[in-house]
Amino acid sequence: MRSWAEQIHHFILRRMNQRYIQRVCGMFLAVFLLGLGASFLTQVDGQTIFGPRLGADYPTFYTAGRIYNEYAPGRIYDRPLEAALYQQVTHDPDPANSTPYAAAPFFILPFIFLSRLPYALSFVIWMLIAAALYVSGMRLAWTSTRHLPADAWKTALLVGVTFVPFLLEGIAGGQVTGFAFFWLALAVFLEFRSQAFLGGLALSVCLYKPTLLLLIIPMLLFTRRWRMLLGFALGGVVLGTASVLLVGTQGCANYLGSLLFYTGQSTAAETGLRTWKYIDFNSFYRLLAGAFPPLRWGLTLATLVAIGPLVLRAWLKDKGTSPDGRALLWALTIAWTAVLNVYFGIYDSAILVLSAILSADVLFGAGAGAVGGQSRVQGPALGHHPEHVEGAVEGPGLPVEFKYLLLLLYVTPWFTEFVAMALHVQVFTLVIAGYGFYLLNKRRAEGLKERG
């Protein structure tokens, strides 16, 4: 007689096969598309039957483009003007609901053109652009793998596309996470192709939101990726010059002021930020102990002191010789970027899909005995047949504990914001941290093997 824990374990593992996963993700995607279509067909003055306005956060970017075209480029960070135009677009009577444009000046370029279109049409085009960038980034990431079965691409694509931070926040919510995902995936792809300088150029585009690079740039520095850093620096100069040309020196100064404003908001005792939508430890402790700032700062500092040296040690031990070691290093750095940060929105956590693909490739290779150079395998090693539960656990493939981590990463965003609002605990932060610790342990084992 199995215990209840064993029964649950068996129930879950029987469904961790490609056929079942594809079916569930396909149904989720179909329901989403029907809901999205209903939002467009029923929206009145930007308000949908589901409550949230059409595009959610997209009016921020659309409004910035209008300011650039109709007023003055340097005023795209003018908060009173943003709020006024935001009300025109959304018909929201409360100016406090407007979200200031905070991306780098060069990022305004696509919205210069998109803001000339009617709002709904502009949003549709942006959704298509975001989806194309994200899927292209996933394909680049998949091309960078060495061990995952070729026939698992469809499953990986469906899981990645239906990941809530991308689908609901990035597509329906009008956020720009697909943009970051593509350039980060391209940077990794180019580095794996021994084109580190070009990879650095690609990575520099992520400067549109510097918090995305808060750990990645130090990782490049401590692992002595000089060519990539050089490409990044050159790309930064080019994008900085483009920013000055687009909005002028005053506009760039206003952008720096906007960065300081958001940094101040993220560290202040009282803030206008929706803390429950952020997943970094700073926001986690603000949500948990916001009424007691000394406790919040003490917990934040203790977390940095406890975790920072572990991540730094993983960087310093990098030899740069093992492809799997490089992939795991990128995977863990991306994972910890989401939580060891000043502020990191749940919508930006779509980059965890890149981390998951890279780490799954390494761990699948280890399970299949392919670490060290065997080529991509074929066949049902990921578990095509649900009845082969024991084989999925003990045979070649992903470790069972890693499967559970991937499941938690996928499922937790469905409810984490509601829990955060009700209980003041951001569950997703804890799940990502658990995933990060798991990768640190695997990277340590990889380093020991390299030295051996």
C-alpha positions as CSV (number, residue, x, y, z in Angstrom):
1,M,0.0,0.0,0.0
2,R,1.4,3.3,-1.1
3,S,1.4,6.3,1.2
4,W,-0.4,9.4,0.2
5,A,2.9,11.1,-0.6
6,E,3.9,8.3,-2.9
7,Q,0.5,8.4,-4.6
8,I,0.9,12.1,-5.3
9,H,4.4,11.6,-6.5
10,H,3.3,8.8,-8.8
11,F,0.3,10.9,-10.0
12,I,2.5,13.8,-10.9
13,L,5.3,11.8,-12.6
14,R,2.8,9.9,-14.8
15,R,1.9,13.3,-16.3
16,M,5.4,14.5,-16.8
17,N,5.5,13.3,-20.4
18,Q,5.6,15.2,-23.6
19,R,2.1,14.1,-24.8
20,Y,0.4,15.2,-21.6
21,I,2.4,18.4,-21.3
22,Q,1.7,19.4,-24.9
23,R,-2.0,18.8,-24.4
24,V,-2.3,20.9,-21.3
25,C,-0.2,23.7,-22.7
26,G,-2.2,23.6,-26.0
27,M,-5.5,23.9,-24.1
28,F,-4.1,26.8,-22.0
29,L,-2.9,28.6,-25.1
30,A,-6.3,28.1,-26.8
31,V,-8.2,29.5,-23.8
32,F,-5.8,32.5,-23.7
33,L,-6.3,33.3,-27.4
34,L,-10.1,33.1,-27.0
35,G,-9.9,35.4,-24.0
36,L,-7.6,37.8,-25.8
37,G,-10.0,37.9,-28.8
38,A,-12.9,38.6,-26.5
39,S,-10.9,41.5,-24.9
40,F,-10.5,43.1,-28.3
41,L,-14.1,42.5,-29.5
42,T,-15.7,43.8,-26.3
43,Q,-13.4,46.6,-25.2
44,V,-15.0,50.0,-24.8
45,D,-12.7,53.0,-24.5
46,G,-9.9,50.6,-23.7
47,Q,-11.7,48.8,-20.9
48,T,-12.4,45.1,-21.4
49,I,-15.1,42.8,-20.0
50,F,-12.5,41.2,-17.8
51,G,-11.8,44.4,-15.9
52,P,-8.2,45.3,-16.8
53,R,-7.7,47.8,-19.6
54,L,-6.7,46.6,-23.0
55,G,-2.9,46.1,-23.0
56,A,-2.5,46.8,-19.3
57,D,1.0,48.4,-19.3
58,Y,1.2,49.1,-23.0
59,P,-0.3,52.6,-22.8
60,T,2.9,53.6,-21.0
61,F,5.0,52.9,-24.1
62,Y,2.3,54.2,-26.5
63,T,2.1,57.4,-24.6
64,A,5.8,57.9,-24.6
65,G,5.8,57.5,-28.4
66,R,3.1,60.1,-28.7
67,I,5.0,62.6,-26.5
68,Y,8.0,62.1,-28.8
69,N,6.0,62.7,-31.9
70,E,3.6,65.4,-30.7
71,Y,5.5,67.4,-28.1
72,A,9.3,67.1,-27.7
73,P,11.6,64.1,-27.6
74,G,13.2,65.2,-24.4
75,R,9.8,65.2,-22.6
76,I,9.2,61.4,-22.8
77,Y,10.0,61.3,-19.0
78,D,7.7,64.2,-18.2
79,R,5.4,62.6,-15.6
80,P,2.6,65.2,-15.6
81,L,2.4,65.1,-19.4
82,E,2.6,61.3,-19.4
83,A,-0.3,61.1,-16.9
84,A,-2.5,63.5,-19.0
85,L,-1.9,61.6,-22.3
86,Y,-2.3,58.3,-20.4
87,Q,-5.8,59.4,-19.4
88,Q,-6.6,60.2,-23.0
89,V,-5.6,56.7,-24.1
90,T,-7.1,54.7,-21.3
91,H,-10.0,56.9,-20.3
92,D,-9.0,56.3,-16.7
93,P,-10.1,59.2,-14.5
94,D,-7.4,58.5,-11.8
95,P,-4.0,59.9,-12.9
96,A,-2.4,57.9,-10.1
97,N,-3.0,54.7,-12.2
98,S,-0.6,55.9,-14.9
99,T,2.8,54.2,-15.0
100,P,5.8,56.4,-16.0
101,Y,8.0,55.5,-18.9
102,A,11.3,54.3,-17.5
103,A,13.1,52.5,-20.3
104,A,16.4,53.9,-21.8
105,P,15.9,56.6,-24.4
106,F,17.0,54.4,-27.3
107,F,14.1,52.0,-26.6
108,I,11.6,54.7,-27.7
109,L,12.5,54.0,-31.3
110,P,9.8,51.4,-32.1
111,F,7.1,53.3,-30.3
112,I,7.8,56.4,-32.4
113,F,6.2,54.5,-35.2
114,L,3.7,52.4,-33.3
115,S,2.2,55.5,-31.5
116,R,1.2,56.9,-34.9
117,L,-1.4,54.1,-35.3
118,P,-4.7,53.7,-33.5
119,Y,-4.1,52.3,-30.0
120,A,-5.7,48.8,-30.6
121,L,-3.9,48.3,-33.9
122,S,-0.6,49.4,-32.4
123,F,-1.0,47.0,-29.5
124,V,-1.7,44.1,-31.9
125,I,1.4,44.8,-33.8
126,W,3.5,45.1,-30.7
127,M,2.1,41.7,-29.5
128,L,3.2,40.1,-32.7
129,I,6.7,41.7,-32.5
130,A,7.0,40.6,-28.9
131,A,5.9,37.0,-29.7
132,A,8.2,36.8,-32.7
133,L,11.2,38.0,-30.6
134,Y,10.4,35.6,-27.8
135,V,10.0,32.5,-30.0
136,S,13.1,33.5,-32.0
137,G,15.0,33.7,-28.7
138,M,13.7,30.3,-27.6
139,R,14.9,28.9,-30.9
140,L,18.4,30.4,-30.4
141,A,18.5,28.9,-26.9
142,W,17.4,25.5,-28.2
143,T,20.1,25.7,-31.0
144,S,22.7,26.3,-28.2
145,T,21.8,23.0,-26.5
146,R,23.8,19.8,-27.1
147,H,22.0,16.9,-25.3
148,L,18.2,17.5,-25.3
149,P,16.2,15.3,-27.7
150,A,15.5,17.0,-30.9
151,D,11.8,15.9,-30.7
152,A,11.4,17.8,-27.4
153,W,11.4,21.2,-29.2
154,K,7.7,21.3,-29.6
155,T,7.1,20.6,-25.9
156,A,9.7,23.2,-24.8
157,L,8.2,25.8,-27.1
158,L,4.7,25.2,-25.8
159,V,5.9,25.4,-22.2
160,G,7.9,28.5,-22.8
161,V,5.1,30.3,-24.7
162,T,2.5,29.5,-22.1
163,F,4.7,30.6,-19.2
164,V,2.5,33.1,-17.4
165,P,5.1,35.9,-17.0
166,F,5.4,35.9,-20.8
167,L,1.9,35.1,-21.9
168,L,-0.2,37.1,-19.5
169,E,2.3,39.8,-18.5
170,G,4.4,40.1,-21.7
171,I,1.7,39.6,-24.3
172,A,-1.7,40.4,-22.8
173,G,-0.1,42.8,-20.3
174,G,1.8,44.7,-23.0
175,Q,5.1,44.4,-21.3
176,V,8.4,44.2,-23.2
177,T,10.0,41.0,-21.8
178,G,10.2,39.3,-25.2
179,F,12.6,42.0,-26.2
180,A,15.0,41.3,-23.4
181,F,14.7,37.5,-23.9
182,F,15.7,37.7,-27.5
183,W,18.9,39.8,-27.0
184,L,20.0,37.7,-24.0
185,A,19.4,34.5,-25.8
186,L,21.3,35.9,-28.8
187,A,24.2,36.9,-26.6
188,V,24.4,33.3,-25.1
189,F,24.1,31.8,-28.6
190,L,26.9,33.9,-30.0
191,E,29.2,33.2,-27.1
192,F,28.6,29.4,-27.5
193,R,29.6,29.9,-31.2
194,S,32.9,31.5,-30.2
195,Q,31.7,35.0,-31.2
196,A,31.9,36.6,-27.8
197,F,32.5,40.1,-29.1
198,L,29.2,40.0,-31.1
199,G,27.6,38.4,-28.1
200,G,28.6,41.4,-26.0
201,L,27.1,43.7,-28.6
202,A,23.8,41.8,-28.4
203,L,23.9,41.9,-24.6
204,S,24.3,45.7,-24.6
205,V,20.8,46.1,-26.0
206,C,19.5,44.9,-22.6
207,L,20.8,48.2,-21.3
208,Y,17.3,49.4,-22.0
209,K,16.6,48.0,-18.5
210,P,19.9,47.9,-16.5
211,T,18.5,45.7,-13.7
212,L,18.5,42.8,-16.2
213,L,22.3,43.0,-16.2
214,L,22.9,43.5,-12.4
215,L,24.6,40.1,-12.1
216,I,25.4,39.3,-15.7
217,I,28.0,42.1,-16.1
218,P,29.9,41.2,-12.9
219,M,29.8,37.5,-14.0
220,L,31.5,38.5,-17.3
221,L,34.1,40.5,-15.3
222,F,34.9,37.8,-12.7
223,T,35.0,35.0,-15.4
224,R,37.3,37.2,-17.5
225,R,35.2,37.3,-20.6
226,W,37.1,40.3,-21.9
227,R,35.9,40.0,-25.6
228,M,32.3,39.9,-24.5
229,L,32.8,42.9,-22.2
230,L,34.5,44.8,-25.0
231,G,31.6,44.2,-27.3
232,F,29.2,45.2,-24.5
233,A,31.1,48.4,-23.9
234,L,31.1,49.3,-27.6
235,G,27.4,48.5,-27.8
236,G,26.8,50.7,-24.8
237,V,28.6,53.6,-26.5
238,V,26.6,53.2,-29.7
239,L,23.3,53.0,-27.8
240,G,24.3,56.0,-25.6
241,T,25.1,58.0,-28.7
242,A,21.7,56.9,-30.3
243,S,20.0,58.0,-27.1
244,V,21.5,61.5,-27.2
245,L,20.5,61.8,-30.9
246,L,17.0,60.7,-30.2
247,V,16.1,62.7,-27.1
248,G,19.0,65.1,-26.5
249,T,21.2,65.6,-23.5
250,Q,18.3,66.9,-21.4
251,G,16.2,63.8,-22.2
252,C,19.1,61.6,-21.2
253,A,19.5,63.5,-18.0
254,N,15.7,63.1,-17.4
255,Y,16.2,59.3,-17.9
256,L,18.9,59.2,-15.2
257,G,16.5,61.0,-12.9
258,S,13.9,58.4,-13.7
259,L,16.3,55.6,-12.8
260,L,17.2,57.3,-9.5
261,F,13.4,57.8,-8.8
262,Y,12.7,54.1,-9.3
263,T,15.8,53.1,-7.3
264,G,14.6,55.4,-4.5
265,Q,11.1,54.0,-4.6
266,S,12.5,50.5,-4.3
267,T,14.5,51.3,-1.3
268,A,12.2,53.8,0.5
269,A,10.1,52.8,3.5
270,E,7.0,53.9,1.7
271,T,6.6,53.4,-2.0
272,G,4.1,53.7,-4.9
273,L,5.4,50.6,-6.5
274,R,3.1,47.5,-6.7
275,T,5.4,45.4,-4.5
276,W,3.4,42.3,-5.0
277,K,4.4,42.3,-8.7
278,Y,8.1,42.2,-7.9
279,I,10.0,39.1,-7.1
280,D,13.5,40.2,-5.9
281,F,14.5,39.7,-2.3
282,N,14.3,43.5,-1.6
283,S,10.7,43.5,-2.6
284,F,10.1,40.2,-0.8
285,Y,11.2,41.6,2.5
286,R,9.4,44.9,1.9
287,L,6.2,42.9,1.5
288,L,6.9,40.7,4.5
289,A,8.2,43.3,6.9
290,G,7.3,46.6,5.4
291,A,6.1,48.0,8.7
292,F,9.5,47.3,10.3
293,P,12.2,48.9,8.0
294,P,15.2,47.8,10.3
295,L,14.0,44.2,10.1
296,R,13.5,44.4,6.3
297,W,17.0,45.8,5.8
298,G,18.6,43.3,8.2
299,L,17.0,40.4,6.3
300,T,18.0,41.8,2.9
301,L,21.6,42.3,4.0
302,A,21.7,38.8,5.6
303,T,20.4,37.3,2.4
304,L,23.0,39.1,0.3
305,V,25.8,38.0,2.7
306,A,24.7,34.4,2.6
307,I,24.1,34.0,-1.1
308,G,26.5,36.5,-2.7
309,P,29.7,34.6,-1.9
310,L,28.2,31.4,-3.2
311,V,27.4,33.0,-6.6
312,L,30.8,34.7,-6.6
313,R,32.6,31.4,-5.9
314,A,30.8,29.8,-8.8
315,W,32.0,32.6,-11.1
316,L,35.6,32.5,-9.8
317,K,35.9,28.7,-10.3
318,D,34.9,29.0,-14.0
319,K,37.6,27.6,-16.2
320,G,35.8,28.4,-19.5
321,T,36.7,25.0,-20.9
322,S,33.5,22.9,-20.5
323,P,30.5,23.8,-22.7
324,D,28.2,22.3,-20.0
325,G,30.0,24.3,-17.3
326,R,29.4,27.5,-19.3
327,A,25.8,26.7,-19.9
328,L,25.2,26.1,-16.2
329,L,27.0,29.3,-15.2
330,W,24.8,31.3,-17.5
331,A,21.7,29.4,-16.2
332,L,22.5,30.1,-12.5
333,T,23.5,33.8,-13.1
334,I,20.2,34.4,-14.9
335,A,18.2,32.7,-12.2
336,W,19.9,34.7,-9.4
337,T,19.5,37.9,-11.4
338,A,15.7,37.7,-10.8
339,V,16.0,37.7,-7.0
340,L,19.3,39.3,-6.1
341,N,18.2,42.6,-7.5
342,V,17.1,46.1,-6.6
343,Y,13.7,45.6,-8.2
344,F,12.7,42.9,-10.7
345,G,9.1,42.6,-12.0
346,I,7.4,39.2,-12.4
347,Y,7.0,40.1,-16.1
348,D,10.8,40.1,-16.6
349,S,11.1,36.6,-15.1
350,A,10.4,35.2,-18.6
351,I,14.2,35.1,-18.9
352,L,14.0,32.1,-16.6
353,V,12.9,30.1,-19.6
354,L,16.4,30.6,-21.1
355,S,18.0,29.5,-17.8
356,A,15.7,26.4,-17.7
357,I,16.6,25.4,-21.3
358,L,20.3,25.7,-20.6
359,S,20.2,23.9,-17.3
360,A,17.9,21.2,-18.6
361,D,20.3,20.5,-21.4
362,V,23.3,20.0,-19.0
363,L,21.3,17.8,-16.6
364,F,19.8,15.7,-19.4
365,G,23.3,15.2,-20.8
366,A,24.5,14.1,-17.4
367,G,21.6,11.7,-17.0
368,A,22.2,10.2,-20.4
369,G,25.9,9.9,-19.9
370,A,26.5,12.5,-22.6
371,V,28.5,15.1,-20.6
372,G,31.8,15.6,-22.3
373,G,30.9,15.8,-25.9
374,Q,28.2,13.3,-27.0
375,S,25.9,14.7,-29.6
376,R,22.2,15.4,-29.3
377,V,20.2,12.2,-28.7
378,Q,17.0,11.1,-30.3
379,G,14.0,9.2,-29.0
380,P,11.6,9.3,-26.1
381,A,14.1,9.9,-23.3
382,L,12.0,12.7,-21.9
383,G,9.1,10.3,-21.3
384,H,6.7,10.0,-24.2
385,H,4.8,7.3,-22.6
386,P,3.1,8.0,-19.3
387,E,3.1,4.3,-18.2
388,H,6.9,4.3,-18.1
389,V,7.1,6.2,-14.8
390,E,9.9,4.1,-13.3
391,G,12.0,4.5,-16.4
392,A,11.5,8.3,-16.3
393,V,12.7,8.3,-12.8
394,E,15.7,5.9,-12.9
395,G,16.7,5.9,-16.6
396,P,18.4,8.6,-18.6
397,G,16.9,12.0,-18.6
398,L,16.2,14.8,-16.2
399,P,16.7,14.2,-12.4
400,V,13.3,13.9,-10.8
401,E,14.0,16.8,-8.3
402,F,14.8,19.1,-11.3
403,K,11.5,18.1,-12.9
404,Y,9.7,19.2,-9.8
405,L,11.6,22.5,-9.7
406,L,10.6,23.2,-13.4
407,L,7.0,22.3,-12.5
408,L,7.1,24.8,-9.6
409,L,8.6,27.5,-11.7
410,Y,5.9,27.0,-14.3
411,V,2.9,26.8,-12.0
412,T,3.7,29.2,-9.2
413,P,3.2,32.4,-11.3
414,W,-0.5,31.4,-11.7
415,F,-1.2,32.3,-8.1
416,T,1.8,34.0,-6.6
417,E,0.5,37.6,-7.0
418,F,-2.7,36.7,-5.3
419,V,-0.9,35.1,-2.4
420,A,1.5,38.1,-2.2
421,M,-1.5,40.5,-2.0
422,A,-3.3,38.4,0.6
423,L,-0.6,37.0,2.8
424,H,2.4,39.4,2.0
425,V,4.6,36.5,0.9
426,Q,6.0,36.3,-2.6
427,V,6.1,32.6,-3.1
428,F,7.7,32.8,-6.5
429,T,10.8,34.4,-5.0
430,L,11.3,31.3,-2.8
431,V,10.8,29.0,-5.7
432,I,13.4,30.8,-7.8
433,A,15.8,30.8,-4.9
434,G,15.4,27.1,-4.5
435,Y,16.1,26.6,-8.2
436,G,19.1,28.9,-7.9
437,F,20.5,26.9,-5.0
438,Y,20.0,23.7,-7.0
439,L,22.0,25.1,-9.9
440,L,24.8,26.3,-7.6
441,N,25.1,22.8,-6.2
442,K,25.2,21.3,-9.7
443,R,27.8,23.9,-10.8
444,R,29.9,23.0,-7.8
445,A,29.7,19.3,-8.8
446,E,30.6,20.2,-12.4
447,G,33.6,22.2,-11.1
448,L,34.9,19.3,-9.0
449,K,34.6,17.0,-12.1
450,E,36.6,19.5,-14.2
451,R,39.3,19.6,-11.6
452,G,39.3,15.9,-11.3
